[in-house]
Amino acid sequence: MKKTIIFLMVAILLAGVAFSQSTPHVYLFNNTLNEANGNGPALTENLTAACPLPAAGTYISDNICGPNSTVFAFNQFGGLNYPNPGLVSNNYTIHLYWEFSTYGAGYARLIDFSNSTSDNGIYTYYNQLNFYPGYYSGTSLFVDGNYYLLSLVRDGASKMIDVYIDGVFLTTYDDANNDYQLASNTTPLIFFRDDDATFACEAQEGKVKYSSISNTTSTEAQVAAVYANICNPPSIPLSNWALYLGIFLMVMFTAIRFRRMV
């Protein structure tokens, strides 16, 4: 019986670890860069001086999700770092709901997977989406001043990235050279700030309302649901503290039952 209890305790703890590692890290930018559900790290602002030193970003009101909606406004050459605490490497779903003040000024960095060491990454190129140095969408997707949800779903085994704009499938990109994966699950993701390598400083000012990052591959229906609920994203049912409270109560309940049986 004691072995059964020990096995149960270990199984519950492992389930807790699995839950924590598969739970998306969600950022809503409601006057904070903290993760919305208490499950992940805070984002940090990247204001380093490889380009002209940007001013710090600010929280402002925007009507994108109603009159009381708050967004984070970042300045040109500034960005946000996701510190990646062992969560994401080659298998991921990334959502980013943002706008640039203008899409008509050439390249502007969206996502850097290289920790600022490579020009390769995700950009807008004028009104197109660009996986530099490869894919260009070819058709105009973006209009100045409008928000868009970019969703990237990368399968680590096949290296294929499904790309969605506003919940609608756009294309599948073959990342055969691993340009759009992180070197390890501790390599940070950088949003909006360009790299320090060749052709640095390709960036724009803009605003961001929502981002989420996970190590799972979302389905097309799941991506569509994120866009449909972008202004009312569902909260995670259990944050870490609630999960471990549940584990503690289950272990205590099992121990009490065991004591009554002996």
C-alpha positions as CSV (number, residue, x, y, z in Angstrom):
1,M,0.0,0.0,0.0
2,K,2.8,2.4,0.8
3,K,4.3,1.8,-2.6
4,T,1.0,2.6,-4.2
5,I,0.8,5.9,-2.3
6,I,4.4,6.8,-3.3
7,F,3.6,5.9,-7.0
8,L,0.4,8.1,-6.8
9,M,2.3,11.0,-5.4
10,V,5.0,10.8,-8.1
11,A,2.4,10.5,-10.8
12,I,0.6,13.6,-9.6
13,L,3.8,15.6,-9.4
14,L,4.8,14.6,-12.9
15,A,1.3,15.5,-14.1
16,G,1.8,18.9,-12.5
17,V,5.2,19.4,-14.3
18,A,3.7,18.3,-17.6
19,F,0.8,20.8,-17.2
20,S,3.2,23.6,-16.4
21,Q,5.4,22.9,-19.4
22,S,2.5,22.7,-21.9
23,T,0.5,25.7,-20.6
24,P,0.8,28.7,-23.0
25,H,2.4,31.8,-21.7
26,V,0.0,34.6,-22.4
27,Y,0.6,38.4,-22.4
28,L,-2.3,40.9,-22.5
29,F,-0.4,44.1,-21.9
30,N,-2.9,45.5,-19.4
31,N,-0.5,48.0,-17.9
32,T,2.0,45.1,-17.3
33,L,4.5,42.9,-19.1
34,N,3.7,40.1,-16.6
35,E,2.3,36.7,-17.8
36,A,-1.4,36.9,-17.5
37,N,-2.0,33.6,-15.6
38,G,1.0,33.5,-13.3
39,N,2.4,30.5,-15.3
40,G,5.4,32.1,-17.0
41,P,8.0,34.8,-16.9
42,A,7.5,38.5,-17.5
43,L,8.5,40.0,-20.7
44,T,11.3,42.6,-20.6
45,E,11.8,45.7,-22.7
46,N,14.9,45.6,-25.0
47,L,16.3,49.1,-25.4
48,T,19.9,48.3,-26.2
49,A,21.8,50.7,-28.5
50,A,22.8,48.7,-31.6
51,C,20.5,51.2,-33.4
52,P,19.7,54.8,-32.2
53,L,18.7,54.4,-28.6
54,P,14.9,54.2,-28.4
55,A,12.8,55.8,-25.7
56,A,11.0,53.3,-23.4
57,G,7.6,52.1,-24.4
58,T,4.3,53.2,-22.7
59,Y,0.9,51.8,-22.0
60,I,-1.8,53.7,-23.8
61,S,-5.6,53.4,-24.4
62,D,-6.7,52.1,-27.7
63,N,-10.1,51.2,-29.0
64,I,-9.1,47.9,-30.5
65,C,-10.9,45.9,-27.8
66,G,-13.3,48.6,-26.6
67,P,-12.9,52.1,-25.1
68,N,-11.1,50.9,-22.0
69,S,-8.6,48.7,-23.9
70,T,-4.9,49.1,-23.0
71,V,-2.0,48.3,-25.3
72,F,1.7,48.5,-25.1
73,A,3.2,51.1,-27.5
74,F,6.8,50.5,-28.4
75,N,9.1,53.0,-30.1
76,Q,11.2,52.3,-33.3
77,F,14.2,50.2,-32.5
78,G,12.8,49.1,-29.2
79,G,11.5,45.6,-28.6
80,L,10.4,43.0,-26.1
81,N,12.2,39.9,-24.9
82,Y,10.6,36.6,-23.9
83,P,13.2,34.9,-21.7
84,N,12.2,31.4,-22.6
85,P,12.6,29.4,-19.3
86,G,13.0,26.0,-20.9
87,L,9.7,26.1,-22.8
88,V,10.3,26.6,-26.6
89,S,12.8,25.4,-29.1
90,N,11.9,23.7,-32.4
91,N,8.2,22.9,-31.7
92,Y,5.9,25.8,-31.0
93,T,2.8,27.9,-31.5
94,I,3.4,31.7,-31.3
95,H,0.6,34.3,-31.6
96,L,1.3,38.0,-31.9
97,Y,-1.4,40.6,-32.2
98,W,0.2,43.9,-33.2
99,E,0.2,46.9,-35.4
100,F,2.9,49.0,-37.0
101,S,2.3,52.7,-37.5
102,T,3.4,52.2,-41.1
103,Y,4.0,49.1,-43.2
104,G,5.3,51.1,-46.1
105,A,8.9,51.7,-45.1
106,G,10.7,48.4,-46.2
107,Y,11.7,45.7,-43.7
108,A,10.4,45.8,-40.1
109,R,11.3,43.0,-37.7
110,L,8.5,41.0,-36.0
111,I,10.3,38.1,-34.5
112,D,14.0,37.3,-33.9
113,F,14.9,33.7,-33.1
114,S,18.7,34.2,-33.1
115,N,19.2,36.3,-29.9
116,S,20.2,39.3,-32.1
117,T,23.0,37.4,-34.0
118,S,21.4,36.9,-37.4
119,D,19.4,38.9,-39.9
120,N,17.3,35.9,-40.6
121,G,13.8,36.1,-39.0
122,I,10.2,37.2,-39.5
123,Y,9.6,40.7,-40.9
124,T,7.0,42.7,-42.6
125,Y,8.3,43.9,-46.0
126,Y,6.3,46.9,-47.0
127,N,2.8,45.3,-46.9
128,Q,4.0,41.7,-47.2
129,L,5.0,39.1,-44.7
130,N,8.6,38.0,-45.1
131,F,10.5,35.0,-43.7
132,Y,13.9,36.5,-44.4
133,P,15.8,35.4,-46.5
134,G,13.2,33.2,-48.0
135,Y,9.5,33.5,-48.2
136,Y,7.6,36.7,-49.3
137,S,3.9,36.6,-49.3
138,G,3.8,38.3,-52.7
139,T,0.4,40.0,-52.0
140,S,-0.3,42.9,-49.8
141,L,-1.5,41.8,-46.4
142,F,-1.2,44.8,-44.1
143,V,-2.7,48.3,-44.0
144,D,-1.2,51.1,-42.0
145,G,-2.7,51.5,-38.5
146,N,-4.5,48.1,-38.4
147,Y,-3.8,45.3,-36.0
148,Y,-3.1,41.8,-37.2
149,L,-2.8,38.4,-35.5
150,L,0.2,36.5,-36.8
151,S,0.2,32.9,-35.8
152,L,3.1,30.5,-36.4
153,V,2.8,26.8,-35.8
154,R,6.1,24.9,-36.2
155,D,6.3,21.1,-36.1
156,G,9.8,20.2,-34.8
157,A,9.8,16.8,-36.6
158,S,8.9,17.9,-40.1
159,K,10.3,21.5,-39.7
160,M,7.1,22.8,-41.4
161,I,5.6,26.1,-40.2
162,D,2.0,26.8,-40.7
163,V,1.3,30.5,-41.1
164,Y,-1.9,32.2,-40.3
165,I,-3.1,35.9,-40.5
166,D,-6.1,36.8,-38.4
167,G,-6.9,33.1,-37.8
168,V,-6.9,32.3,-41.6
169,F,-4.4,29.9,-43.0
170,L,-1.9,31.6,-45.3
171,T,0.8,29.2,-46.2
172,T,3.1,26.4,-45.0
173,Y,6.8,27.2,-45.0
174,D,9.6,24.5,-45.0
175,D,12.1,25.6,-42.5
176,A,14.7,23.1,-43.8
177,N,17.6,25.3,-42.6
178,N,16.2,25.8,-39.1
179,D,16.2,29.6,-39.5
180,Y,13.0,30.0,-37.5
181,Q,13.7,27.8,-34.5
182,L,15.5,28.6,-31.3
183,A,18.9,27.2,-30.7
184,S,17.8,25.8,-27.4
185,N,14.9,26.0,-25.0
186,T,16.6,28.8,-23.1
187,T,17.3,31.1,-26.1
188,P,15.1,34.1,-25.8
189,L,12.6,35.2,-28.3
190,I,12.8,38.9,-29.3
191,F,9.9,40.8,-30.7
192,F,10.1,44.0,-32.8
193,R,13.8,44.8,-32.2
194,D,16.1,44.0,-35.1
195,D,19.3,42.1,-34.8
196,D,22.8,43.5,-34.3
197,A,24.2,41.8,-37.5
198,T,24.2,43.0,-41.1
199,F,21.4,45.4,-42.0
200,A,20.5,46.1,-38.4
201,C,17.9,48.7,-37.4
202,E,15.1,47.5,-39.7
203,A,12.3,48.2,-37.3
204,Q,9.1,50.2,-36.8
205,E,7.2,51.7,-34.0
206,G,3.8,50.2,-33.1
207,K,1.5,48.7,-30.6
208,V,0.9,45.2,-29.2
209,K,-2.2,43.9,-27.5
210,Y,-1.7,40.1,-27.2
211,S,0.9,37.4,-27.4
212,S,1.1,33.8,-26.4
213,I,3.8,31.2,-26.7
214,S,3.7,27.5,-26.2
215,N,5.6,24.3,-27.0
216,T,2.6,22.6,-28.6
217,T,1.4,22.7,-32.2
218,S,-2.1,24.2,-32.5
219,T,-4.7,23.0,-35.0
220,E,-6.3,25.3,-37.5
221,A,-9.4,25.4,-35.4
222,Q,-7.5,26.4,-32.3
223,V,-5.7,29.2,-34.2
224,A,-9.1,30.5,-35.5
225,A,-10.5,30.4,-31.9
226,V,-7.6,32.6,-30.7
227,Y,-8.5,35.2,-33.2
228,A,-12.2,35.0,-32.6
229,N,-11.6,35.6,-28.9
230,I,-8.7,38.0,-29.2
231,C,-10.3,40.6,-27.0
232,N,-11.6,38.1,-24.5
233,P,-8.9,35.4,-24.3
234,P,-9.9,32.5,-22.0
235,S,-7.9,32.2,-18.8
236,I,-5.9,29.1,-18.0
237,P,-8.1,27.0,-15.6
238,L,-5.3,26.5,-13.1
239,S,-2.3,28.6,-12.4
240,N,0.7,27.0,-10.9
241,W,-0.2,27.8,-7.3
242,A,-3.7,26.4,-7.7
243,L,-2.3,23.2,-9.3
244,Y,0.1,22.5,-6.5
245,L,-2.6,23.2,-3.9
246,G,-4.6,20.6,-5.6
247,I,-1.7,18.2,-5.6
248,F,-1.2,18.8,-1.9
249,L,-4.9,18.2,-1.0
250,M,-4.9,15.0,-3.1
251,V,-1.8,13.7,-1.3
252,M,-3.2,14.6,2.1
253,F,-6.6,12.9,1.3
254,T,-4.8,9.7,0.2
255,A,-2.6,9.7,3.3
256,I,-5.7,10.1,5.6
257,R,-7.5,7.2,3.8
258,F,-4.4,5.1,4.2
259,R,-4.1,5.8,7.9
260,R,-7.8,4.8,8.4
261,M,-7.1,1.5,6.6
262,V,-4.2,0.4,8.8
